[in-house]
Amino acid sequence: MAENKKEPIAPPAAPVQPESQANPEIPPIAPGTPPPAPNTPQSPPEAKKPVWHWILGGCLILVIITLAGIGVLGWLGLRSAQNMIQKYQPSIDQTQQNLDQFNKEAQDWQKKAEDLQKNMPNLDNTNINNLQNVNGVQGIKDLQNAAPRQY
């Protein structure tokens, strides 16, 4: 019966940590900041981006905005020009008809002037004293004695 006797079990001993894994002293934490997570490796601080990245980015944005503005102004100008053409198209057609009529009349006047020039006597080869019946005048003497015309 002694064999069935149970011995009391002692609680297990606390594990012993080696010196390298022991928690270092934690510095005091400022109020309002969360405590650091235990046994997490510290990440190196992020490197700052150079300033020229910001300068190039700003210039690129400025160029894009400028090109967009030029595109919008061009589109508005084109639309305005199309509206003006539609608005003034009847008067443009009327002006073209008037110009065609004017050109036709000018050609008629040119033809009449050429005919008149062909029918005029050549005064270079004619003696003025011998002119007879030119516009109802009997000679140079009548021209000299004629009263000036009143216009």
Secondary structure by P-SEA (a helix, b strand, c coil): ccccccccccccccccccccccccccccccccccccccccccccccccccaaaaaaaaaaaaaaaaaaaaaaaaaaaaaaaaaaaaaaaaaaaaaaaaaaaaaaaaaaaaaaaaaaaaaccccccccccccccccccccaaaaaacccccc
